[in-house]
Each structure stands twice: as structure tokens, then as C-alpha cells.
Amino acid sequence: MKEHRGRLTKDGIRIYEQSDFAGMHAAGALAARILDDMAEHVFVGQTTGAIDGLITQMVEDAGATSATIGYKGYQHASCISVNHVVCHGIPGDKKLKDGDILNIDVTVIVDGWYGDTSRMYVAGKLPRKAERLIQVTHDALFKGIEMVKPGNTFGDIGHAIQAYVEAQRMSVVRDFCGHGLGRVFHAPPNVLHYGRPGTGAVLEEGMIFTIEPMVNLGRPETKTLADDWTAVTRDKSLSAQFEHSVGVTADGVEIFTLSPGGKYHPTYSS
């Protein structure tokens, strides 16, 4: 794999060239297309293991590589987090029930570039409470993305998300965050989904990172189960998450992981 030698900021954040964005678009498009195709496979009675098997096959058929298979011992091409699972849910044999909500998170490697995205799905009929949670989480992500432009700070992104979520009487998870991306899976900065305006590193053209807020209907605290992966809400309240990979442009932001079919939201509005 070609070594990337772009500049690092004083905060250790890599600055990519604008020409590198094409590689991120290719990786992001594959990850997004895989998640588009999963929509029809989420239904009552389906198992998360079966969904993961389909994702594994799609990655292979595309000639790409799963970033998560083998990552710190993880053995699946996706994380699938159901109901009160906040993130890092491990696919398995449990069948989805009517009204279950789930986040599917996929990261692929295409020509050395990482495409990382997640979105929410529902099995059967979407309960009203869950529908509102999903909508608030979706909108919170885009409130954060709206803050991405040179001269703003990472604190501006986190504050926009936190202020919106808490105004809806929900909570932002603080135990997990977004991250730098590009030719590596995880790199500086940590992209917090809460914070104060004007704090943190200043955004510069060429930065690439994920924004991936996790929002709980109840309190923000989480705990990690004995498998050392699965994170759940401490109070068993429902949790939702959406994630995009983005790059800072000269005057704003590019989203690398937009849904080709407009299926980024469970009601199929983009």
C-alpha cells in the first residue's frame, strides 16, 4: 500500500490533498451501497448473523477488504447494534422481533482508503418512541456536519450535536466518539459529539474524519459487556446512531458515504 506523506497539524491530524478525496469517495460509496442493499434484508425473524454474512459476501464480491475482520480480534464484517445496544454489537443467531431497531456499521477498504458509515433500520413496524429517537439522531448528525468548514473547531461540531439532542430531552453518549480516517481506520482527532463552541482543534481543508453521534432516550451512561465489544445503555433505554465519513473542503464539507439510493433513513428519506 502506498505510504501517504501528507502534512500533520500540531494536533497530529493528517492533512490530505484534495486529489485524495476521490479515493475516499470510492470507499465511501461502496460502504453506502452495501448498507442500501441491506435494507431489504432487515425483517422480523431475520438474524443479525445472516445480515453480516450478506455484508461479508458483498465486500468480497466488490474486490474490497473488510476493515473490521481481524481488527483487534473481531471476526465480522459489520457491527450490528439492536435496541439498547449503543455500538459494537456482535452479529449472531438472535432473531429480530417486530419493532426492533438496529444500527448497522460497515467499514471497507478500497485501494487503501477506508469508507466508514452506519445507519439505522427497523424490523417490522417502527414504534413511535423509536421513530422520534431515530429522527433526532439523524438530524443531530447533520447539525454537526453543518459546522464542518475551515476555521470552525471540533468543539463547534460537538456543541451543535449536544445542544440539539438535549433540547429534545435526549442524551448524547460520551464514551465513544468519531475519529480521523483516510488511509488508516482510526487516527487523530477524537471527534466528540458534545462540547463547547470554539474549543478543540481548528478545522483545516484536507482533514478527513467521521461524525457518528450515539443518542439515548434515557441517560448517556454506557457499559461494555463481558465480550469486551458490546456497549449497552446502563439504564436499558433505546439508543440510535448514524455515521458519515466527511472531508473538509476549502469552503465547507464533502460527505463520502451518501446513500446512492436515498436510503440513509429507515423511512428512506436521505
C-alpha positions, 0 to 999 in steps of 0.5 A: 500500500502506498505510504501517504506523506501528507502534512500533520497539524500540531494536533497530529491530524493528517492533512490530505490533498484534495486529489485524495478525496476521490479515493475516499469517495470510492470507499465511501460509496461502496460502504453506502451501497452495501448498507442500501442493499441491506435494507431489504434484508432487515425483517422480523425473524431475520438474524443479525448473523445472516445480515453480516454474512450478506455484508461479508459476501458483498465486500468480497464480491466488490474486490474490497477488504473488510476493515473490521475482520481481524481488527483487534480480534473481531471476526465480522464484517459489520457491527450490528447494534439492536435496541439498547445496544449503543455500538459494537454489537456482535452479529449472531443467531438472535432473531429480530422481533417486530419493532426492533431497531438496529444500527448497522456499521460497515467499514471497507477498504478500497485501494487503501482508503477506508469508507466508514458509515452506519445507519439505522433500520427497523424490523417490522413496524417502527414504534413511535418512541423509536421513530422520534429517537431515530429522527433526532439522531439523524438530524443531530448528525447533520447539525454537526456536519453543518459546522464542518468548514475551515476555521470552525473547531471540533468543539463547534461540531460537538456543541451543535450535536449536544445542544440539539439532542438535549433540547429534545430531552435526549442524551448524547453518549460520551464514551465513544466518539468519531475519529480521523480516517483516510488511509488508516481506520482510526487516527487523530482527532477524537471527534466528540459529539458534545462540547463547547463552541470554539474549543478543540482543534481548528478545522483545516481543508484536507482533514478527513474524519467521521461524525457518528453521534450515539443518542439515548432516550434515557441517560448517556451512561454506557457499559461494555459487556463481558465480550469486551465489544458490546456497549449497552445503555446502563439504564436499558433505554433505546439508543440510535446512531448514524455515521458519515465519513466527511472531508473538509473542503476549502469552503465547507464539507464533502460527505463520502458515504451518501446513500446512492439510493436515498436510503440513509433513513429507515423511512428512506428519506436521505 
